[in-house]
Amino acid sequence: MVSTNDARPGMALDLPEGLFSIVTSEHVKPGKGRAFVRMKLKNVETGQVVDKTFRAGEDVQQAIIERRDHQFLYRDDMGYHFMNLDDYSQIPLSESDVGDAAPYLLEGATVSVTSYQGTPIGVDLPASVEMEVTYAEPAVKGNTVSGATKPVTLETGLEVQVPLFVETGDRIKVDTRSGEYLTRA
């Protein structure tokens, strides 16, 4: 158990509604009445973000979430397969467990698999990944308006808007949080 006064962003809570990760936590002391803690919580399984208010000093159940490095091996009709880098055991994760990380997974990439009570619940990606451009429209001569972009397709099938100078075969860095082009690699 942990007091709501001690709860910090990044911690996980096991509430009756499910498993939640704290996005923000704000302690509020109004002029009249008792103090309370307003939290923005993200459901670990569904990704839904909810606002919840607790009494100050109320005890809530803290969830211990384990993160271990795994290597992404391959994807098939059974799901996404990962290998634990410590003991070389393999685990399959469903498409719903992988969630938004799917377009950024390259074979051989190292990711952090999160688990709760021994059950894998999701995948944490690094802040950026390096991918190869498999298809890019050729830049048209004279189309050099400042900040002009074009869509390209990456090796996982992900489409990203990039500057006009990026061509097929180039390696680029993509931000995994926003899906935006960062730089050429």
Secondary structure, 3 states (H helix, E strand, C coil): CEECCCCCCCCEEEECCEEEEEEEEEEECCCCCCCEEEEEEEECCCCCEEEEEEECCCEECEECEEEEEEEEEEEECCEEEEEECCCCCEEEECHHHHHHHHHHCCCCCEEEEEEECCEEEEEECCCEEEEEEEEECCCCCCCCCCCCEEEEEECCCCEEEEECCCCCCCEEEEECCCCCEEEEC
